Amino acid sequence: MKRRTSDYDIPRFGSINPGPGEPEGELFNSDVDTENEAGGASYIGDRGHLGFAISHYASNYGVPGSGEEAGVRIDLDQPVTRAQRSPSLEELYNDGPHLATGTFERGDPALDPETANNLDLTLRKSEGRWTWRVSAFANLIEDFIFAASVDANGDGVADRADEEGNVVPEGDLLSLDFVQDDAIFYGIEAETVFGIFEGTSYGGLDARFFADYVRGKLTDGDDLPRITPPRFGGGLDYRFGAWTGDFEVMRVAKQTDNASLETETDGYTQVDLGVSYTFGTQPADLILALRGTNLLNEEERRHTSFLKDIAPLPGRSVLITLRASF
């Protein structure tokens, strides 16, 4: 830990009774600058944690609003792990329609257990007016199990099937086989929040920005299906007494890293707006909320969904709700 003090120069400040070496215009020993570093490791049960932190606090005594506080922490909560899972019953023995996802699935009793080797790192600042968090990960998965589209007739298009599994050009079900291969996933996500104002007669207002990126592919370079595309956006969060409000804009990029036989999805911009009021009643709080989603009425298709080609996300909608919170 380091702590430094010095005289803070205040224009036109005069001490009533200046001491030796204390000239008028300075507040003696009033500028305090503190730094602190800490690190540690622990192991509790089956979980380990490594951490490193740096914090800084500066305060100029007697000057309102002159203090500042900042802290950065690196979290390595189980930074390196290795885990294994057995195939599920569906992945082993399915052989029929799955109407909820619009697919005809065929399992494989010969599938081997899946082994994941994971690396995770989080860097965050959680103190002060400006906070942020950045996380990165990489996963190497041996014998990764996934549902792959089938092209039994070799026409270069994913097969459609009827409820008996027969290939039918206009079939209602997407034909899938559970297969496995070595795969790698890596990505990054970040979020930052800045307090524009807080504790004033106007309430509190935060600005928020976020982004995430995920890449998933087989170790031979082929893309994996149903990987979420890059996303980024921002918004405002407001609170004033019993009132809260939020506004968010999110851009979802076009997914261009598509697996063989997989259809692509276009990008879209989603705009949401909400406001709520909490009635402090007993024995439960009542929350009256008004929320609008997809206000631009964009055609939105979620790339991770089996139903993306036939069922887009809802268009513009407005919802009024009354909720009890105990």
Secondary structure, 3 states (H helix, E strand, C coil): CEEEEEEEECCCCCCCCCCCCCCCCEEEEEEEEEEEEEEEEEEECCEEEEEEEEEEEEEECCCCCCCEEEEEEEEEECCEEEEEECCCHHHHHCEEEECCCCEEEECCCCCCCEEEEEEEEEEEECCCCEEEEEEEEEEEEEEEEEEEECCCCCCCCCCEECCCCCECCCCCEEEEEEEEEEEEEEEEEEEEEEEEEEEECCEEEEEEEEEEEEEEEECCCCECCCCCCCEEEEEEEEEECCEEEEEEEEEECCECCCCCCCCCECCEEEEEEEEEEEECCCCCEEEEEEEEECCCCCCCCCCCCCCCCCCCCCCCEEEEEEEEEC
